[in-house]
Amino acid sequence: MATRTQRLPSLNALKVFWAAARHGSFVKAASELHVTASAVSLQIRQLEDELGLKLFERTPKGLALTAAGARVLPDVNSAFDRLRATFASLGESEESGAMLTVSAAPSFAAKWLLPRLNRFLAAHPEIEVSIKATVELADFERGEADLGIRYGSGGYPDLVTELLMREMVFPVCSPALLKAQKKRPTVDFLNEVNLLHDDSADRNDALPGWKMWLRAAAIEGVDWRKGPRFNQTVLAIEAAAAGLGVALAPAVLVEGDLASGRLVRLDTAELSEPFAYYLVYPSEKGDRAAVKAFRAWLLNELGSAEPRIEHPTRASVAA
């Protein structure tokens, strides 16, 4: 018969201990595991009874590991890290091919990533790619994505975070709309056309909208509230290309449209945005061949980007 020291605790109990030790809180561990704090407390108490050891103690500063708990944690960390790495590598054999799931905001996926993706697929036919276009942040712990391209301020906890590119915004419209207005003062032009508003969920309140942009451009007498609103950046851009009005467009999302002539940029102020695009992924994913290949391809695409990303051709509407 197995003795207490020979029998391993349940995997679920060790997982609860691992979460509680990492967070230093039963409440935060419960949130991660999607159970109640009382359920976490019960699992820890049963684990301590089974081991005959006290693993946690409550202090004025919160939950702390005992000497026994601190001794157990490194091995539990190592075991779960190895398990995650093993399961992450499943399916990457030559016979089955590699799977890669990339999470990105819908507008970035549609306007920047998809027009280039064929080059990655051609270079890596052995990798099966899934693009998850969503404004929600991918849950890497649940395996929702292997890596993500996020737009924000950076500093994502527990993730490798690499700066890809910074951004700016400026007004764009269709060449036909600009031609119809002829050369007129900017204030007159903007007073006679629709201002297209981007109300997408992946934008932050700190990003420049028409009110902020008009102030920065020192343009007065234009009603910044007028014009239709769109819940996706790509819709505002497409509305501008269709001649519905003028949109404030992020440079990285309209570089292709500017190059093809679908859109032109007004000769007015540009604003640097306080956020940037970042490549993020859990550190344990970094060794996967598919992740390495996509990262290398992505950085190569950015390295070969033409200067028009930062300095697009302008079309003058000033008097």
C-alpha positions in Angstrom: 0.0 0.0 0.0 1.3 3.5 -0.9 2.4 5.6 2.0 1.6 9.3 2.4 5.0 10.3 1.1 4.8 8.0 -1.9 1.3 9.0 -3.1 1.2 12.2 -5.2 -1.5 14.7 -4.4 -4.2 15.3 -7.0 -3.3 17.3 -10.1 -6.2 19.6 -9.5 -5.1 20.3 -5.9 -1.6 21.1 -7.1 -3.0 23.5 -9.7 -5.0 25.3 -7.1 -1.8 25.6 -4.9 0.1 26.8 -7.9 -2.4 29.6 -8.7 -2.7 30.7 -5.0 1.1 30.8 -4.7 1.6 32.8 -7.8 -1.0 35.4 -6.9 -0.5 35.4 -3.2 -4.3 35.5 -2.9 -7.1 32.9 -2.7 -9.4 35.5 -4.3 -7.2 36.1 -7.3 -6.5 32.3 -7.7 -10.3 31.7 -7.6 -10.7 34.3 -10.4 -8.1 32.6 -12.6 -9.6 29.2 -12.0 -13.2 30.4 -12.3 -14.2 29.0 -8.9 -15.1 30.6 -5.6 -12.5 31.7 -3.1 -14.0 29.3 -0.5 -13.5 26.4 -3.0 -9.8 27.4 -3.3 -9.5 27.6 0.5 -11.1 24.1 0.8 -8.7 22.6 -1.8 -5.7 24.1 0.0 -6.9 22.8 3.4 -7.4 19.3 2.0 -4.0 19.4 0.3 -2.4 20.5 3.6 -4.2 17.7 5.4 -3.1 15.1 2.8 0.6 16.2 3.0 0.6 16.8 6.8 2.2 20.2 6.1 1.0 23.8 6.3 1.6 25.5 3.0 0.3 29.0 3.6 -0.1 31.4 6.5 -1.9 34.7 6.7 0.1 37.7 7.5 -0.8 41.4 8.0 0.4 41.9 4.4 -1.7 39.0 3.0 -1.2 35.4 2.1 2.4 34.1 2.4 4.1 30.7 1.8 5.4 28.8 4.7 8.9 27.3 4.5 7.3 24.0 3.2 5.2 25.8 0.7 8.2 27.8 -0.6 10.1 24.5 -0.9 7.3 22.8 -2.9 6.6 25.8 -5.3 9.7 25.6 -7.6 9.0 21.9 -8.4 5.3 22.6 -9.0 6.2 25.6 -11.3 8.6 23.4 -13.2 6.2 20.6 -13.6 3.4 22.8 -14.9 5.7 24.6 -17.2 6.9 21.4 -18.7 3.4 20.1 -19.1 2.3 23.3 -20.9 5.3 23.1 -23.2 4.6 19.5 -24.0 1.0 20.0 -24.8 1.8 23.2 -26.8 4.2 21.2 -29.0 1.6 18.5 -29.8 0.6 18.7 -33.4 3.8 20.2 -34.5 5.2 17.0 -36.0 6.0 17.0 -39.7 3.1 14.6 -40.3 0.4 16.8 -38.8 1.9 20.2 -39.6 2.1 23.1 -37.2 -0.9 25.1 -36.0 -0.6 28.9 -35.3 -3.4 31.1 -34.0 -2.9 34.9 -34.2 -5.1 37.3 -32.4 -5.5 40.9 -33.8 -8.0 43.7 -33.8 -10.4 43.5 -36.8 -9.3 46.7 -38.5 -5.6 45.8 -38.2 -6.2 42.3 -39.4 -8.2 43.5 -42.5 -6.1 46.5 -43.5 -2.5 45.5 -42.7 -2.2 41.8 -41.9 -4.3 40.1 -44.5 -2.9 42.0 -47.5 0.5 40.6 -46.5 -0.4 37.2 -45.2 0.0 35.4 -48.5 3.7 35.9 -48.3 3.9 34.1 -45.0 1.8 31.3 -46.2 3.9 30.9 -49.3 7.1 30.8 -47.2 5.7 28.4 -44.6 3.2 26.0 -46.2 3.7 23.6 -43.4 2.1 26.0 -40.9 -1.7 26.1 -40.7 -2.7 29.7 -39.7 -5.8 30.8 -38.0 -6.5 34.6 -37.7 -8.7 35.5 -34.8 -10.0 39.1 -35.4 -11.5 40.4 -32.2 -11.4 43.4 -30.0 -11.2 41.1 -27.0 -7.8 40.3 -25.6 -6.9 36.7 -26.2 -6.7 34.4 -23.1 -3.4 32.7 -23.6 -3.9 30.6 -20.5 -6.9 29.0 -22.2 -5.1 28.5 -25.5 -7.2 31.0 -27.4 -4.1 32.2 -29.3 -0.4 31.5 -29.7 0.5 35.2 -30.1 -1.3 38.5 -30.5 -0.9 41.9 -32.1 -2.2 44.4 -29.6 -2.7 48.1 -29.8 -2.1 49.9 -26.6 0.4 51.4 -24.1 2.5 48.2 -23.7 3.5 46.6 -20.5 1.3 43.5 -20.7 1.8 41.5 -17.5 3.3 38.0 -17.8 3.8 38.3 -21.6 6.7 38.9 -23.8 6.0 42.3 -25.3 7.8 43.6 -28.4 7.2 47.0 -29.9 6.3 46.7 -33.6 5.4 50.3 -34.7 4.1 53.6 -33.4 1.2 55.3 -35.0 -0.1 58.7 -36.1 -3.5 59.8 -37.4 -4.4 62.3 -40.2 -7.5 63.1 -42.3 -8.1 61.1 -45.5 -10.8 61.1 -48.2 -11.5 59.9 -51.7 -9.7 61.6 -54.6 -13.1 62.3 -56.2 -14.4 64.1 -53.1 -11.3 66.2 -52.9 -11.4 67.0 -56.6 -15.1 68.1 -56.3 -14.3 70.5 -53.6 -11.3 71.9 -55.6 -8.8 74.0 -53.8 -10.5 75.6 -50.8 -9.4 76.6 -47.3 -9.4 73.6 -45.0 -12.1 75.0 -42.8 -14.5 75.5 -45.7 -13.8 72.0 -47.0 -14.4 70.4 -43.6 -17.6 72.5 -43.1 -19.1 71.1 -46.4 -18.3 67.4 -46.0 -19.2 64.8 -43.5 -16.7 64.0 -40.7 -16.5 60.3 -40.3 -16.2 59.1 -36.7 -14.5 55.9 -35.5 -16.3 54.6 -32.4 -14.7 51.2 -32.5 -14.3 49.3 -29.3 -10.5 48.8 -29.8 -10.0 52.5 -29.6 -9.1 54.3 -26.4 -10.6 57.5 -25.1 -7.1 59.0 -25.2 -6.8 58.5 -28.9 -7.3 61.7 -31.0 -10.8 62.2 -32.4 -12.1 65.1 -34.5 -12.4 67.4 -31.5 -8.8 66.9 -30.5 -7.5 66.9 -34.0 -9.2 70.2 -34.9 -7.8 71.8 -31.8 -4.3 70.6 -32.6 -4.6 71.8 -36.2 -5.8 75.2 -35.0 -8.9 75.0 -37.1 -11.9 76.8 -35.7 -15.6 77.0 -36.8 -16.0 73.3 -37.7 -18.7 71.3 -35.9 -16.6 68.2 -34.8 -19.8 66.3 -33.8 -21.4 66.1 -37.3 -21.3 63.1 -39.6 -22.0 59.4 -39.3 -20.3 57.1 -36.8 -18.9 53.6 -37.2 -18.1 50.9 -34.7 -15.1 49.6 -36.6 -12.1 51.6 -37.9 -12.1 49.7 -41.2 -15.7 50.9 -41.8 -14.7 54.6 -41.3 -11.8 54.1 -43.7 -14.0 52.3 -46.3 -16.6 55.1 -46.0 -14.0 57.7 -46.8 -12.9 55.7 -49.8 -16.5 55.5 -51.0 -16.7 59.3 -50.9 -18.9 59.6 -47.8 -16.7 62.2 -46.1 -13.3 62.6 -44.4 -12.0 60.2 -41.8 -9.2 60.5 -39.3 -7.2 57.4 -40.2 -4.3 55.6 -38.5 -1.3 55.7 -40.9 -0.6 52.0 -40.7 -4.1 51.1 -41.7 -4.3 53.3 -44.9 -0.8 52.9 -46.4 -2.1 50.5 -49.0 -5.1 52.8 -49.9 -2.8 55.8 -50.2 -0.4 53.9 -52.4 -3.1 52.7 -54.7 -4.8 56.1 -54.9 -8.1 54.9 -53.3 -7.5 57.6 -50.6 -5.6 60.8 -50.4 -4.3 62.6 -47.4 -5.2 66.2 -46.7 -2.3 68.6 -46.3 -3.1 69.3 -42.6 -1.8 68.4 -39.2 -1.0 64.9 -38.0 -1.1 63.7 -34.5 1.1 61.1 -32.9 -1.0 58.6 -30.9 0.0 57.7 -27.4 -0.3 54.0 -28.2 1.6 51.6 -30.5 1.3 48.1 -31.9 2.9 45.3 -29.9 3.6 41.7 -30.5 2.8 39.7 -27.4 3.0 36.0 -26.4 3.7 33.9 -23.4 7.3 33.1 -22.9 6.8 29.4 -23.2 5.3 29.9 -26.7 8.5 31.7 -27.8 10.3 28.4 -28.5 7.6 27.1 -30.9 8.9 26.8 -34.5 5.6 28.4 -35.8 5.8 31.3 -33.4 9.5 31.9 -34.3 8.7 31.8 -38.0 5.7 34.3 -37.7 7.7 36.7 -35.5 10.6 36.7 -38.0 8.3 37.2 -40.9 6.5 40.0 -39.2 9.7 41.9 -38.3 10.9 41.4 -41.8 7.7 42.9 -43.2 8.1 45.9 -40.9 11.7 46.3 -41.9 10.8 46.4 -45.6 7.9 48.9 -45.1 8.2 52.0 -47.2 8.7 55.4 -45.6 5.1 56.4 -46.6 3.9 54.8 -43.4 5.3 57.8 -41.6 5.3 60.3 -44.4 2.4 59.6 -46.8 1.9 61.7 -49.9 -0.3 64.7 -49.1 -3.0 66.3 -51.1 -3.4 70.0 -50.5 -6.8 71.6 -49.8 -5.3 74.7 -48.3 -5.8 78.1 -50.0 
